[in-house]
Amino acid sequence: MHNAVRFPDSFLWGAATSAYQIEGSPLADGAGPSIWQRFTHSPGLTANGETGDTACDHYRRWESDIAVMRELGLNAYRFSISWSRVLPNGTGTVNERGLDFYRRLVDGLLAVGIAPNVTLYHWDLPAALDDRGGWLNRDIADWFADYARVMFRALGDRVPMWATLNEPWVVTDGGYLHGVLAPGHRNLYEAPIATHNLMRAHGTAVQVYRAEAKRAIGLVVNLEPKYAASQRDEDVVATRLADAYMNRQYLDAACLGSYPDEMREIFGDAWPEWPAADMAVIKQPLDFIGVNYYTRDFVRNSGYTLAGLVGDAEAERDHRQQRGKLNDLGWEVYPEGLAQFLREYSRYKIPILITENGIPTQRDDDRWVFLFMHLWQVARAIADGVDCVGYLHWSLIDNFEWADGYKARFGLIEVDFETQERRIRPSAWRYAEIIRRNEL
């Protein structure tokens, strides 16, 4: 038996979701289409041609979903806003019926003592803005600022924590470089532009928040420890580049006001020189960094050019090196990487909130082991002095896992997608007990 480990009294315990993955009814009540609506309705781009048209029907079942959160004792819930539900054209006239959904959701959470944690952008760009260039158009920083202002004015008095973007690396890498996620582009030259405009949008939204509301705002990034598959010089170099590309690119920009030097090395002539004024906009004081953590990665350079390193997903994953259990998506379970990152990224001197951490698995025993082992690593990091303010499990509920469709089961709550019946998994009850005691 281990000795009990207590968490800070103010620790946030919760779960996370995103709009397109759970809401369903993406065009209901005056909403406009998003790039994910388009992407999923394009043949051959998602598993079994599956879409988020119904998903978990949370748009209509939100009250019962809040009741389950309350039953589990969560004190925080992270969700995202569908930009095109609130602004069908991305800019201009507000769709009050869409905004009312989020007003009801926030009020319903607060009524049972659950703190809303709202993400403004979780990948579902309004299609109308994609038609105007999307993240490749510099004007998008202003469009995003206007959208953020609408949300802050509607909910800023009741929502204690906001995030601007979720995983900008995935938006760029999946959506503009490899084409496996919406909007489905494959262009080495577009990727840095999308990255930079995402970060400019982040910075402008933080500026708007400081003018409109006075609580907490941050940025959510996905981090993945990179290990060299061998000590060959080319593998060590590839690993350094992979770490800069995935782990440091966005946080260095947001917190230090500069991109890692390796970005030019990686992208070559596809990496532009950015104006100092842009970097000043991007670097805004943050109240927290949201960290999404799932796995680690071994990297080897198989003779690619540096540009090819990025084109082949920050060099080649070497799965032969992985020693831990693999989950249903083939990712290694490596809890130690979470504590490593929490210690490493405390160098930014900004509180850290774990905004996503979970496992896609059909075996709930594996989910419980994953949850416990990762929380143990969080506790170790806190004991070492890391300012970690909370843990939000991914995900609250089985959902639409983007291009992988419905096969990946991440939820504390199981969903029968035929009937929409919910069932609380045993791992969720064990998580509830940790929350109740505030200790492992």
C-alpha positions in Angstrom: 0.0 0.0 0.0 1.2 3.5 -0.8 0.9 6.4 1.5 -1.9 8.8 0.7 -0.9 11.8 -1.3 -3.0 14.9 -0.8 -3.6 17.6 -3.5 -3.8 21.3 -2.9 -7.2 22.4 -1.4 -7.9 24.6 -4.4 -7.1 21.9 -6.9 -9.4 21.7 -9.9 -10.8 18.2 -10.6 -12.8 17.8 -13.8 -13.1 16.5 -17.3 -13.0 18.0 -20.8 -14.8 17.9 -24.1 -15.1 20.0 -27.3 -18.0 21.3 -29.2 -17.9 19.4 -32.5 -17.0 16.2 -30.7 -20.1 16.0 -28.5 -22.8 18.6 -29.3 -24.3 17.3 -32.5 -26.9 19.5 -34.2 -24.2 21.5 -35.9 -26.6 23.5 -38.0 -29.4 23.8 -35.5 -31.1 27.1 -34.5 -29.4 29.3 -37.1 -25.8 28.0 -36.7 -23.5 28.1 -39.7 -21.3 25.2 -41.0 -17.7 24.8 -39.8 -14.7 23.4 -41.6 -15.4 20.1 -39.7 -18.9 20.0 -41.0 -17.5 20.2 -44.5 -14.6 17.8 -43.8 -16.7 15.0 -42.4 -19.2 15.3 -45.2 -16.4 14.9 -47.8 -16.1 11.2 -48.8 -13.2 9.2 -47.5 -11.8 11.6 -44.9 -13.1 10.1 -41.7 -13.3 6.5 -40.4 -16.4 4.9 -42.0 -17.5 8.3 -43.3 -18.6 9.2 -39.7 -19.6 12.8 -38.8 -20.4 14.9 -35.8 -24.0 15.4 -37.0 -25.4 13.7 -33.9 -22.3 12.9 -31.8 -23.4 12.7 -28.2 -26.4 14.9 -28.8 -25.1 17.1 -26.0 -26.8 20.1 -27.5 -30.1 18.6 -26.4 -28.9 16.4 -23.5 -26.7 18.9 -21.7 -28.8 19.0 -18.5 -28.5 15.3 -18.0 -24.8 15.4 -18.8 -24.4 18.1 -16.1 -26.3 15.9 -13.6 -23.7 13.1 -14.3 -20.8 15.5 -13.7 -22.4 16.5 -10.4 -22.9 12.8 -9.5 -19.1 12.3 -10.0 -18.3 15.3 -7.9 -16.4 17.3 -10.6 -15.7 20.9 -9.6 -14.5 22.0 -13.1 -15.6 21.3 -16.7 -13.7 22.3 -19.8 -15.7 22.7 -23.0 -15.4 24.7 -26.2 -17.6 27.1 -28.0 -18.6 26.5 -31.6 -17.6 29.8 -33.3 -20.1 29.3 -36.1 -22.9 28.5 -33.7 -22.5 32.0 -32.3 -21.4 33.8 -35.4 -22.7 31.8 -38.4 -20.6 33.8 -40.9 -17.6 34.0 -38.5 -18.1 37.8 -38.2 -21.0 40.2 -38.1 -24.4 39.3 -36.7 -24.6 37.3 -33.5 -26.9 34.3 -33.5 -28.6 34.8 -30.1 -30.1 31.3 -30.2 -26.7 29.8 -30.5 -25.3 32.0 -27.8 -28.2 31.1 -25.5 -27.1 27.5 -25.6 -23.8 28.4 -23.9 -25.5 30.8 -21.5 -27.8 27.9 -20.3 -24.8 25.5 -20.1 -22.7 27.9 -18.0 -25.6 28.8 -15.7 -26.4 25.1 -15.3 -22.8 24.3 -14.3 -22.6 27.2 -11.9 -25.9 26.1 -10.3 -24.4 22.8 -9.2 -21.0 24.2 -8.2 -19.0 23.3 -11.3 -16.6 25.9 -12.6 -16.8 26.4 -16.4 -13.5 26.4 -18.2 -14.2 27.6 -21.8 -12.0 27.2 -24.9 -12.7 29.7 -27.6 -11.3 27.6 -30.5 -11.1 23.8 -30.6 -10.5 23.4 -34.4 -14.0 24.1 -35.8 -13.4 27.3 -37.8 -16.6 28.8 -39.4 -16.6 27.6 -43.1 -17.4 31.2 -44.1 -14.1 32.3 -42.8 -12.3 29.4 -44.5 -13.7 30.7 -47.7 -11.9 33.9 -47.0 -8.6 32.1 -46.4 -9.1 30.9 -42.9 -5.9 30.8 -40.9 -3.9 31.9 -43.9 -5.6 35.3 -43.9 -3.9 37.9 -41.6 -7.4 39.4 -41.0 -8.3 36.4 -38.9 -6.6 37.8 -35.9 -9.2 40.6 -36.0 -12.0 38.2 -36.7 -11.0 36.1 -33.7 -10.8 39.2 -31.5 -14.3 40.2 -32.4 -15.6 36.7 -31.7 -13.7 36.6 -28.4 -15.2 40.0 -27.4 -18.8 38.6 -28.1 -18.1 35.7 -25.8 -16.3 37.6 -23.0 -19.2 40.1 -22.9 -21.8 37.3 -22.8 -20.1 35.0 -20.3 -17.0 36.8 -18.8 -18.8 37.6 -15.6 -19.5 33.9 -14.9 -16.7 31.9 -16.5 -13.6 32.0 -14.3 -11.1 30.4 -16.8 -10.8 30.8 -20.5 -8.4 29.4 -23.1 -7.9 31.0 -26.5 -6.8 28.1 -28.6 -6.6 24.3 -28.2 -3.5 22.6 -29.6 -2.5 25.1 -32.4 0.2 22.6 -33.4 -2.5 20.1 -34.4 -4.4 22.7 -36.2 -1.4 23.5 -38.4 0.3 20.1 -38.6 -2.9 18.2 -39.3 -4.9 20.8 -41.1 -2.3 22.7 -43.2 0.7 20.4 -43.5 -0.5 16.8 -43.7 -4.1 17.3 -44.6 -5.5 14.6 -42.3 -7.7 17.1 -40.4 -9.8 20.0 -41.5 -9.4 22.0 -43.7 -7.3 19.3 -45.3 -4.4 21.2 -46.9 -0.9 19.8 -47.6 1.5 22.6 -48.1 4.8 23.2 -46.4 4.7 26.9 -47.1 1.2 27.4 -45.6 2.0 25.8 -42.3 4.2 28.6 -40.8 1.6 31.2 -42.0 -1.2 29.3 -40.3 0.9 28.9 -37.1 1.7 32.6 -37.0 -1.9 33.7 -37.6 -3.1 31.4 -34.9 -0.7 32.9 -32.5 -1.6 36.5 -33.5 -5.2 35.6 -32.9 -4.3 34.2 -29.5 -2.5 37.4 -28.6 -5.3 39.7 -29.8 -7.9 37.6 -27.8 -5.8 38.0 -24.6 -5.7 41.7 -25.2 -9.5 41.9 -25.6 -9.9 39.8 -22.4 -7.8 42.2 -20.4 -10.1 45.0 -21.6 -13.4 43.1 -21.1 -12.9 40.7 -18.1 -10.6 40.3 -15.2 -10.2 36.6 -14.3 -8.0 34.0 -15.9 -7.0 33.3 -19.5 -4.4 30.9 -21.0 -3.3 28.9 -24.0 -3.7 25.1 -24.4 -0.9 23.1 -26.0 -0.2 19.5 -26.6 3.2 18.3 -25.4 5.0 15.1 -26.1 8.5 14.2 -24.9 10.9 13.4 -27.7 13.6 10.8 -27.3 16.3 10.0 -29.8 15.9 6.5 -31.1 19.7 6.1 -31.0 22.7 8.3 -30.1 23.6 8.7 -33.8 24.2 12.4 -34.4 21.4 12.6 -37.0 18.9 11.1 -34.6 19.9 13.5 -31.8 19.5 16.5 -34.2 16.2 15.2 -35.5 15.0 14.9 -31.9 16.0 18.4 -31.1 14.1 19.7 -34.1 11.1 17.5 -33.3 11.0 19.0 -29.8 11.2 22.5 -31.1 8.5 21.9 -33.8 5.9 20.3 -31.5 6.7 21.4 -27.9 8.4 24.7 -28.0 7.1 26.5 -31.1 3.9 27.8 -29.5 4.9 28.3 -25.9 8.1 30.1 -26.8 6.1 32.5 -29.0 3.4 33.1 -26.4 5.7 33.3 -23.3 9.0 34.5 -24.7 7.9 36.5 -27.8 10.1 34.5 -30.2 9.9 31.2 -32.1 12.6 28.6 -31.5 15.7 29.1 -33.7 15.2 25.6 -35.1 12.0 26.6 -37.0 14.1 28.1 -39.8 16.3 25.0 -39.8 13.2 22.9 -40.1 11.3 24.8 -42.7 14.1 26.4 -44.7 12.8 29.0 -47.1 9.2 28.2 -46.1 9.8 30.0 -42.8 9.3 33.7 -43.1 10.8 36.5 -41.1 8.0 37.8 -38.8 7.6 41.5 -37.8 8.6 42.4 -34.3 5.2 44.1 -33.9 3.5 40.7 -34.5 5.6 39.1 -31.8 4.7 41.8 -29.4 1.1 41.1 -29.9 1.6 37.3 -29.5 3.5 37.7 -26.2 0.8 38.5 -23.7 0.8 37.8 -19.9 -0.9 34.5 -19.3 -2.7 33.3 -16.2 -2.1 29.6 -16.9 -0.7 27.2 -19.5 -3.0 24.3 -20.4 -1.1 21.1 -21.1 -2.6 18.2 -23.0 -0.5 15.0 -22.5 -1.0 11.6 -24.0 2.2 9.8 -24.9 5.9 10.1 -25.7 7.8 9.8 -29.0 11.0 8.3 -30.2 12.5 10.0 -33.2 15.0 8.8 -35.8 16.1 10.5 -39.0 15.8 8.1 -41.9 17.7 10.3 -44.3 15.0 13.0 -44.8 15.9 16.5 -45.6 15.2 18.9 -42.8 12.0 20.1 -44.6 11.1 16.5 -45.0 11.4 16.0 -41.3 8.3 18.1 -40.9 6.7 16.7 -44.0 7.0 13.3 -42.4 5.6 14.3 -38.9 8.7 15.6 -37.2 10.9 12.7 -38.4 9.8 9.1 -38.1 8.3 7.6 -35.0 10.3 4.6 -34.0 7.7 2.3 -32.4 10.3 -0.4 -31.8 11.7 1.7 -29.0 8.4 1.9 -27.1 8.3 -0.2 -24.0 5.0 0.6 -22.4 1.5 -0.7 -23.2 0.0 0.7 -26.4 -3.6 2.1 -26.4 -6.2 1.5 -29.0 -4.7 4.2 -31.3 -1.3 2.8 -31.0 0.2 5.4 -28.6 2.5 4.2 -25.9 1.3 4.7 -22.3 4.1 6.6 -20.6 3.0 8.4 -17.4 6.5 9.5 -16.4 6.5 11.9 -19.3 3.8 14.0 -17.7 5.9 14.8 -14.6 8.9 15.4 -16.8 7.0 18.0 -18.8 5.4 19.6 -15.8 8.9 20.2 -14.3 10.4 21.3 -17.6 7.7 23.7 -18.5 7.5 25.3 -15.1 10.5 27.3 -16.5 7.9 29.7 -18.0 6.9 30.6 -14.4 3.2 30.3 -15.3 0.7 28.0 -13.4 0.0 24.8 -15.3 -3.5 23.2 -15.7 -3.6 19.7 -17.2 -6.4 20.3 -19.7 -6.4 16.9 -21.3 -5.1 13.5 -20.3 -6.8 10.2 -21.1 -6.6 6.9 -23.0 -8.6 5.5 -25.9 -9.5 2.0 -24.8 -12.3 -0.5 -24.7 -10.9 -1.9 -21.5 -11.9 0.1 -18.5 -9.4 -1.5 -16.2 -6.7 0.1 -18.5 -8.4 3.5 -18.1 -8.3 3.3 -14.4 -4.6 2.3 -14.4 -3.8 5.1 -16.8 -5.7 7.6 -14.7 -4.1 6.6 -11.4 -0.6 6.4 -12.8 -0.8 9.8 -14.4 -2.3 11.4 -11.3 0.6 9.9 -9.3 3.0 11.7 -11.6 1.1 14.9 -11.1 1.4 14.5 -7.4 5.1 13.9 -7.7 5.5 17.1 -9.8 3.5 19.2 -7.3 5.7 17.8 -4.4 8.7 19.0 -6.4 7.3 22.5 -6.4 5.5 22.6 -9.8 2.5 25.0 -9.7 -0.1 22.6 -11.2 -3.6 23.9 -10.4 -5.8 21.1 -11.7 -6.4 18.0 -13.7 -9.1 17.7 -16.4 -9.5 14.2 -17.7 -10.1 13.6 -21.5 -12.8 13.0 -21.8 -16.0 13.3 -19.9 -17.9 11.2 -22.4 -17.2 8.9 -25.4 -17.3 11.2 -28.5 -16.5 11.8 -32.1 -12.7 11.5 -32.3 -12.2 13.6 -35.4 -10.9 11.6 -38.4 -10.9 8.4 -36.3 -14.7 8.6 -35.9 -16.4 6.8 -33.0 -14.0 3.8 -32.6 -11.8 5.5 -30.0 -13.4 5.4 -26.6 -11.9 8.0 -24.2 -14.9 8.7 -22.0 -15.4 8.4 -18.2 -19.0 7.9 -19.4 -19.8 5.3 -22.0 -22.2 6.2 -24.8 -24.3 3.9 -26.9 -24.4 6.0 -30.1 -27.4 4.2 -31.4 -29.6 5.0 -28.3 -27.6 7.9 -26.7 -27.8 6.0 -23.5 -25.0 7.0 -21.0 -23.4 4.6 -18.5 -20.8 5.7 -15.9 -17.8 3.5 -16.1 -16.2 1.9 -13.0 -13.1 4.0 -13.6 -15.2 7.2 -13.3 -16.5 6.1 -9.9 -12.9 5.5 -8.7 -11.9 8.9 -10.1 -14.9 10.3 -8.1 -13.5 8.8 -4.9 -10.1 10.5 -5.5 -12.0 13.8 -6.1 -14.0 13.4 -2.9 -11.0 12.7 -0.8 -8.7 15.1 -2.7 -6.0 12.5 -2.5 -4.5 9.4 -4.0 
